[in-house]
Amino acid sequence: MSLQPSNLQAAPAAADRAGLRIIKRSALFLMGPFYFFFIAFVPLLCVKRRGFRGWYWRQVKRACSRLLWLLSIRTDITEADRATLAVDTGSIIVINHRSHLDGFVLMDVVPDAKWITFAAKKELCDAALLRRGFKGAGLVEIDRKSGTVALETLTAAVHAMPARCSVVLFPEGTRTRSESLGAFKAGAVMAARATGRTIRPIVIHASDRLLPRDKYLPKSGTIRVEVLPSFECDLSASVDEDVARLRSDMMAVFDDWE
Protein backbone atom coordinates (compact mmCIF):
# COMPACT_ATOMS: atom_id res chain seq x y z
CA MET A 1 0.00 0.00 0.00
CA SER A 2 1.56 3.30 -1.08
CA LEU A 3 1.52 6.42 1.04
CA GLN A 4 -0.40 9.38 -0.29
CA PRO A 5 1.41 12.77 -0.43
CA SER A 6 -0.65 14.04 2.50
CA ASN A 7 0.44 11.06 4.59
CA LEU A 8 4.06 11.63 3.59
CA GLN A 9 3.77 15.21 4.85
CA ALA A 10 1.93 14.24 8.04
CA ALA A 11 4.49 11.66 9.16
CA PRO A 12 7.42 14.10 9.58
CA ALA A 13 5.10 16.62 11.25
CA ALA A 14 3.96 14.01 13.76
CA ALA A 15 7.56 13.00 14.39
CA ASP A 16 8.51 16.64 14.97
CA ARG A 17 5.68 17.04 17.50
CA ALA A 18 6.70 13.86 19.29
CA GLY A 19 10.31 15.04 19.38
CA LEU A 20 9.28 18.42 20.79
CA ARG A 21 7.22 16.72 23.50
CA ILE A 22 10.23 14.63 24.50
CA ILE A 23 12.42 17.74 24.69
CA LYS A 24 9.82 19.60 26.74
CA ARG A 25 9.31 16.67 29.13
CA SER A 26 13.06 16.44 29.61
CA ALA A 27 13.20 20.17 30.35
CA LEU A 28 10.36 19.69 32.82
CA PHE A 29 12.41 17.28 34.91
CA LEU A 30 15.22 19.82 34.96
CA MET A 31 13.14 22.94 35.55
CA GLY A 32 10.38 21.46 37.75
CA PRO A 33 12.46 21.35 40.95
CA PHE A 34 13.60 24.93 40.31
CA TYR A 35 10.00 26.14 40.10
CA PHE A 36 9.06 24.18 43.22
CA PHE A 37 11.90 25.57 45.33
CA PHE A 38 11.29 29.07 44.01
CA ILE A 39 7.64 28.96 45.07
CA ALA A 40 8.46 27.33 48.40
CA PHE A 41 11.45 29.39 49.52
CA VAL A 42 11.26 32.87 47.97
CA PRO A 43 8.90 33.94 50.81
CA LEU A 44 11.71 33.22 53.28
CA LEU A 45 13.60 36.17 51.80
CA CYS A 46 10.88 38.51 50.58
CA VAL A 47 7.68 37.97 52.55
CA LYS A 48 7.98 41.21 54.55
CA ARG A 49 8.59 43.42 51.54
CA ARG A 50 5.83 45.83 50.57
CA GLY A 51 3.68 44.50 47.72
CA PHE A 52 5.13 41.00 48.09
CA ARG A 53 1.91 39.05 47.68
CA GLY A 54 0.89 40.71 44.42
CA TRP A 55 4.36 40.22 42.98
CA TYR A 56 4.57 36.64 44.28
CA TRP A 57 1.25 35.57 42.78
CA ARG A 58 2.27 36.93 39.39
CA GLN A 59 5.43 34.84 39.56
CA VAL A 60 3.46 31.75 40.60
CA LYS A 61 1.07 32.38 37.71
CA ARG A 62 3.93 32.53 35.23
CA ALA A 63 5.50 29.40 36.70
CA CYS A 64 2.17 27.56 36.28
CA SER A 65 1.95 28.70 32.65
CA ARG A 66 5.49 27.51 31.92
CA LEU A 67 4.88 24.14 33.55
CA LEU A 68 1.73 23.61 31.47
CA TRP A 69 3.68 24.53 28.33
CA LEU A 70 6.39 22.02 29.21
CA LEU A 71 3.66 19.41 29.67
CA SER A 72 2.21 20.32 26.24
CA ILE A 73 -1.09 21.24 27.91
CA ARG A 74 -3.00 24.13 26.39
CA THR A 75 -5.75 26.07 28.15
CA ASP A 76 -8.72 27.19 26.10
CA ILE A 77 -10.70 30.22 27.27
CA THR A 78 -12.51 32.83 25.22
CA GLU A 79 -11.32 36.42 25.18
CA ALA A 80 -14.74 37.44 26.48
CA ASP A 81 -14.36 35.16 29.51
CA ARG A 82 -10.83 36.40 30.13
CA ALA A 83 -12.10 40.00 30.01
CA THR A 84 -14.87 39.10 32.47
CA LEU A 85 -12.30 37.83 34.94
CA ALA A 86 -10.12 40.91 34.48
CA VAL A 87 -12.87 43.20 35.78
CA ASP A 88 -14.36 40.78 38.32
CA THR A 89 -14.54 42.27 41.82
CA GLY A 90 -16.30 41.47 45.09
CA SER A 91 -16.60 37.77 44.33
CA ILE A 92 -15.80 34.33 45.64
CA ILE A 93 -14.63 32.03 42.84
CA VAL A 94 -16.11 28.55 42.73
CA ILE A 95 -14.64 25.93 40.39
CA ASN A 96 -15.35 22.24 39.92
CA HIS A 97 -12.50 19.85 40.70
CA ARG A 98 -11.46 17.21 38.16
CA SER A 99 -7.72 16.69 38.68
CA HIS A 100 -4.51 18.05 40.22
CA LEU A 101 -4.12 20.18 37.09
CA ASP A 102 -7.07 22.43 37.97
CA GLY A 103 -5.19 24.93 40.12
CA PHE A 104 -2.43 25.28 37.53
CA VAL A 105 -4.99 25.83 34.78
CA LEU A 106 -6.86 28.49 36.74
CA MET A 107 -3.64 30.35 37.50
CA ASP A 108 -2.77 30.24 33.80
CA VAL A 109 -6.04 31.75 32.55
CA VAL A 110 -6.63 34.40 35.23
CA PRO A 111 -5.44 37.82 33.94
CA ASP A 112 -2.87 39.80 35.92
CA ALA A 113 -5.56 42.39 36.70
CA LYS A 114 -7.39 39.77 38.78
CA TRP A 115 -5.86 38.63 42.06
CA ILE A 116 -6.83 35.25 43.49
CA THR A 117 -5.84 33.07 46.41
CA PHE A 118 -6.89 29.57 47.38
CA ALA A 119 -8.49 27.98 50.39
CA ALA A 120 -6.45 24.92 51.36
CA LYS A 121 -6.76 22.29 54.03
CA LYS A 122 -4.65 23.02 57.10
CA GLU A 123 -2.65 19.80 56.75
CA LEU A 124 -1.32 20.99 53.38
CA CYS A 125 -0.42 24.42 54.77
CA ASP A 126 1.49 22.73 57.60
CA ALA A 127 3.74 20.75 55.23
CA ALA A 128 7.35 21.58 56.14
CA LEU A 129 8.57 22.50 52.65
CA LEU A 130 5.46 24.46 51.66
CA ARG A 131 4.42 26.16 54.89
CA ARG A 132 6.31 29.44 54.47
CA GLY A 133 5.37 29.82 50.80
CA PHE A 134 1.69 29.17 51.42
CA LYS A 135 1.53 31.52 54.39
CA GLY A 136 3.45 34.21 52.55
CA ALA A 137 1.12 33.92 49.58
CA GLY A 138 -1.91 34.41 51.80
CA LEU A 139 -3.57 31.04 51.30
CA VAL A 140 -6.59 30.59 53.55
CA GLU A 141 -6.00 27.67 55.91
CA ILE A 142 -9.12 25.60 56.48
CA ASP A 143 -9.33 23.24 59.43
CA ARG A 144 -11.80 20.65 58.19
CA LYS A 145 -12.12 19.03 61.61
CA SER A 146 -14.62 21.73 62.59
CA GLY A 147 -17.11 23.12 60.10
CA THR A 148 -17.88 26.09 62.34
CA VAL A 149 -14.23 27.07 62.75
CA ALA A 150 -13.59 26.56 59.03
CA LEU A 151 -16.47 28.87 58.08
CA GLU A 152 -15.36 31.52 60.60
CA THR A 153 -11.81 31.41 59.23
CA LEU A 154 -13.00 31.64 55.64
CA THR A 155 -15.44 34.47 56.36
CA ALA A 156 -12.84 36.50 58.25
CA ALA A 157 -10.32 36.03 55.42
CA VAL A 158 -12.82 37.12 52.76
CA HIS A 159 -13.84 40.17 54.79
CA ALA A 160 -10.18 41.24 54.94
CA MET A 161 -9.57 40.86 51.19
CA PRO A 162 -9.61 43.83 48.81
CA ALA A 163 -12.51 43.76 46.33
CA ARG A 164 -10.33 42.71 43.39
CA CYS A 165 -9.07 39.65 45.28
CA SER A 166 -11.14 36.46 45.31
CA VAL A 167 -10.63 33.28 47.26
CA VAL A 168 -10.99 30.14 45.14
CA LEU A 169 -13.08 27.28 46.51
CA PHE A 170 -13.71 23.77 45.18
CA PRO A 171 -17.32 23.17 46.27
CA GLU A 172 -17.10 19.41 45.70
CA GLY A 173 -14.39 19.31 48.37
CA THR A 174 -12.21 16.85 46.46
CA ARG A 175 -11.64 15.55 42.96
CA THR A 176 -14.84 13.91 41.80
CA ARG A 177 -14.93 10.43 40.32
CA SER A 178 -18.32 10.89 38.65
CA GLU A 179 -18.89 11.77 35.00
CA SER A 180 -20.82 14.86 36.10
CA LEU A 181 -20.30 17.19 39.05
CA GLY A 182 -20.14 15.85 42.57
CA ALA A 183 -22.29 17.01 45.47
CA PHE A 184 -21.57 20.61 46.55
CA LYS A 185 -20.69 21.63 50.07
CA ALA A 186 -22.32 24.80 51.43
CA GLY A 187 -19.17 26.71 52.44
CA ALA A 188 -18.98 29.02 49.41
CA VAL A 189 -22.64 29.99 49.64
CA MET A 190 -22.47 30.56 53.39
CA ALA A 191 -19.32 32.69 53.05
CA ALA A 192 -20.92 34.72 50.24
CA ARG A 193 -24.02 35.33 52.34
CA ALA A 194 -21.96 36.34 55.38
CA THR A 195 -19.71 38.76 53.45
CA GLY A 196 -22.16 40.14 50.90
CA ARG A 197 -20.01 38.89 48.02
CA THR A 198 -21.27 37.34 44.82
CA ILE A 199 -20.06 33.98 43.52
CA ARG A 200 -18.19 33.70 40.24
CA PRO A 201 -18.66 30.11 38.97
CA ILE A 202 -15.98 28.67 36.69
CA VAL A 203 -16.35 25.33 34.94
CA ILE A 204 -13.30 23.31 33.93
CA HIS A 205 -13.48 20.53 31.35
CA ALA A 206 -11.33 17.51 30.54
CA SER A 207 -8.53 17.97 33.06
CA ASP A 208 -9.24 14.47 34.41
CA ARG A 209 -8.83 13.02 30.91
CA LEU A 210 -5.28 14.35 30.84
CA LEU A 211 -4.48 13.43 34.44
CA PRO A 212 -6.77 10.71 35.85
CA ARG A 213 -6.67 9.67 39.47
CA ASP A 214 -3.67 7.53 40.45
CA LYS A 215 -1.64 8.91 37.52
CA TYR A 216 1.31 11.23 38.05
CA LEU A 217 2.40 12.26 34.55
CA PRO A 218 -0.34 13.96 32.52
CA LYS A 219 -1.01 13.48 28.84
CA SER A 220 -0.72 16.40 26.47
CA GLY A 221 -3.94 18.04 25.29
CA THR A 222 -6.34 20.93 25.83
CA ILE A 223 -8.29 21.89 28.95
CA ARG A 224 -11.34 24.08 28.45
CA VAL A 225 -12.31 26.77 30.97
CA GLU A 226 -15.65 28.59 31.00
CA VAL A 227 -16.55 31.62 33.14
CA LEU A 228 -20.22 31.79 34.10
CA PRO A 229 -22.30 34.87 34.92
CA SER A 230 -22.08 36.16 38.45
CA PHE A 231 -24.24 34.19 40.92
CA GLU A 232 -26.25 36.15 43.47
CA CYS A 233 -27.32 34.41 46.65
CA ASP A 234 -31.03 34.64 47.43
CA LEU A 235 -31.35 35.57 51.09
CA SER A 236 -35.07 34.79 50.99
CA ALA A 237 -34.22 31.17 50.13
CA SER A 238 -32.44 28.58 52.23
CA VAL A 239 -28.72 27.88 51.98
CA ASP A 240 -29.49 24.44 50.55
CA GLU A 241 -31.64 26.00 47.83
CA ASP A 242 -28.83 28.38 46.86
CA VAL A 243 -26.34 25.50 46.79
CA ALA A 244 -28.66 23.46 44.57
CA ARG A 245 -29.18 26.41 42.21
CA LEU A 246 -25.44 27.08 41.97
CA ARG A 247 -24.71 23.42 41.22
CA SER A 248 -27.49 23.33 38.64
CA ASP A 249 -26.07 26.38 36.84
CA MET A 250 -22.60 24.85 36.69
CA MET A 251 -23.83 21.36 35.83
CA ALA A 252 -25.80 22.68 32.84
CA VAL A 253 -22.58 24.11 31.35
CA PHE A 254 -20.48 21.09 32.30
CA ASP A 255 -22.88 18.50 30.93
CA ASP A 256 -23.62 20.50 27.78
CA TRP A 257 -19.93 20.48 26.83
CA GLU A 258 -19.40 16.85 27.75
C-alpha positions, 0 to 999 in steps of 0.5 A: 500500500503506497503512502499518499502525499498528504500522509508523507507530509503528516508523518514528519510533522507528527515525528517533529511534534513527538520530538518536541514533546520529549524535549519539553518533558526532559526540560520539565524534569530539569526545571520542575524542581527549580520552580518548586523551590522558588515557590516554596522558599522565595517567601523566606527572603521577601515575605515582609517586603511591601507588595510581596503578595501581588508580585509573588502571585504573578510569579506563581502564575507565570510558573504555572503557565510555563509548567503547562507549556512544558507538559504540552497542555493548552488552556482554552478560554474565550477572550470574552471570559478572560475580560470578564475575569479581568474586571471581576470584583467582590466575588468568591470564585467557585470551580469544579474539581477534576484533577490536580491540574485544575489549580495550575490551569486556573492560575494560567487563565486568570489575567494579571488584573485579577488577584486570586488566592486559594483555600487549602486544608490546614494539613497541606499548609502545615507541610514543612517545605510548603508552609512558608510559601503558602503563608506568605502567599496568603492562602486561607487555611481551612481546618476541616475538623470543625465546620464552624471554625472553618467557616469563621476562618473563611469568612474573616479572610474574605472580609479582609480581602480587597474587592479585586481579590477572590478566594478560590473554593472547590465546592465538591471538596475533592476531585470527583470520580463521577462523569458529572459534578459531585455534590456541593458543600455549602461553604462558598454559599455561606461565606458569600451570604456572610460577606455580601459577596457574589459567587463567580462560577468557573467550569473546567473541562477535561482535566481528568482526561489528561491526568486521571486519578492515580496517575502522576504524569499527565497526557498532552492536550487541551483543557477548556475553561468557561466563566459563568455569569455572576451568581447572586445568593437569594437571602429569601431562600435557604442555603441548601436552595442556593447551593442546589441552584449554583450546582445546577447552573454549573452542571448545565454548562459542564454536561452540555460540553461533555 
